[in-house]
Amino acid sequence: MEFLEGLTNPGWLTFALVFLGIIFFLAFIRQRESKRILEKFDEDNIIITAFGVNYFGLESEKGGPLRSSGALVLLKDGLYYRARYLKRELFIKGNSITYIGISDVHKGKPLYQNAVIIQFLNDEGKEDKAAFRMPYPNHWLVAIRKNLIGASKRNQEKS
């Protein structure tokens, strides 16, 4: 009898339903972001993708560090970020990247966490920085150096 009484406990059932609801919502959001990326880019052009990436903005933007969450995509020709809810997008051309590293400061303010800093030349030819916090930052550093920075150096050597 105790087992059946436990199944009818509304507190336990409510917790289980809320937990499952959260899991399904997160899966839905991830699937929606994946679909949006595949509609925008050819699958052969995508190297790696990370979801739940925090974007702290560009150094050239006024104010302190932003806090935007979305997807980051490493493409054969650059990096693309799209915010999950806002219409914020950023594309960094691979051949414009001048430095990549890890820091816990952006826009002169502490982030209280490590972030990947990408320094690049913007469309006006001026240096700018973007900061991202993503899962496995060392994996991303190696992939960006290999596919964007290394690839552009190899292309310059061929010319």
KOLMAR-558192 format. One record per residue (C-alpha): residue in one letter; x, y, z. Coordinates in steps of 0.02 Angstrom, whole numbers, padded with zeros to 5 digits, always signed. Layout:
N
AXYZ...
// end
This chain:
159
M+00000+00000+00000E+00142+00122+00036F+00202+00116-00145L+00030+00163-00214E+00011+00300-00085G+00179+00371-00140L+00121+00379-00321T-00031+00480-00273N+00069+00610-00177P+00036+00772-00274G+00200+00853-00218W+00303+00715-00298L+00198+00715-00458T+00207+00905-00472F+00396+00903-00455A+00413+00765-00587L+00300+00856-00710V+00392+01021-00688F+00559+00934-00709L+00502+00847-00869G+00429+01010-00932I+00596+01097-00911I+00688+00957-01001F+00566+00963-01148F+00576+01153-01155L+00767+01149-01162A+00762+01016-01299F+00638+01122-01397I+00747+01278-01384R+00903+01181-01437Q+00811+01106-01586R+00747+01278-01637E+00923+01352-01630S+00993+01207-01731K+00859+01228-01863R+00894+01416-01874I+01080+01384-01899L+01053+01250-02032E+00934+01366-02126K+01067+01503-02127F+01222+01400-02168D+01264+01249-02274E+01300+01099-02163D+01467+01070-02252N+01524+01244-02199I+01494+01213-02012I+01641+01146-01912I+01576+01151-01732T+01429+01228-01641A+01401+01270-01458F+01235+01313-01377G+01212+01409-01216V+01360+01522-01255N+01367+01686-01158Y+01415+01837-01263F+01482+01989-01171G+01476+02110-01318L+01602+02206-01419E+01731+02317-01337S+01680+02459-01454E+01500+02458-01389K+01459+02584-01253G+01428+02527-01076G+01486+02378-00977P+01491+02197-01031L+01327+02131-01102R+01251+01966-01050S+01173+01878-01198S+01149+01691-01219G+01142+01601-01385A+01232+01490-01509L+01409+01506-01575V+01456+01425-01740L+01632+01400-01807L+01622+01406-01996K+01758+01378-02125D+01766+01566-02154G+01726+01641-01984L+01631+01640-01820Y+01444+01671-01808Y+01348+01711-01649R+01159+01727-01634A+01069+01769-01474R+00934+01649-01417Y+00796+01777-01389L+00859+01945-01449K+00896+01983-01630R+01080+02007-01591E+01200+01931-01719L+01386+01944-01746F+01495+01877-01886I+01685+01884-01869K+01779+01847-02029G+01916+01719-02002N+02048+01819-02095S+02014+01972-01985I+02059+01886-01820T+02220+01956-01747Y+02222+01874-01575I+02129+01741-01478G+02151+01700-01294I+02069+01681-01125S+02036+01822-01002D+01924+01864-00856V+01912+02050-00900H+01813+02131-01041K+01781+02316-01072G+01890+02351-00921K+01769+02261-00804P+01795+02094-00716L+01687+01952-00783Y+01718+01839-00630Q+01739+01694-00752N+01854+01649-00894A+01800+01698-01069V+01872+01673-01241I+01929+01842-01308I+01935+01865-01495Q+02023+02019-01560F+01987+02061-01742L+01981+02199-01871N+01804+02263-01894D+01729+02323-02059E+01810+02496-02036G+01982+02415-02014K+01990+02457-01827E+02033+02330-01693D+01888+02268-01588K+01863+02129-01461A+01722+02008-01427A+01709+01898-01272F+01620+01730-01260R+01600+01603-01120M+01568+01431-01191P+01587+01249-01143Y+01762+01179-01172P+01852+01344-01211N+02019+01259-01247H+01935+01151-01379W+01869+01310-01461L+02039+01397-01453V+02122+01252-01543A+01983+01238-01673I+01985+01425-01712R+02174+01430-01725K+02177+01277-01836N+02029+01318-01950L+02031+01508-01960I+02199+01578-01910G+02304+01432-01975A+02201+01419-02134S+02222+01603-02175K+02411+01591-02148R+02419+01439-02262N+02320+01532-02395Q+02437+01682-02383E+02589+01568-02403K+02512+01492-02561S+02487+01665-02639
// end
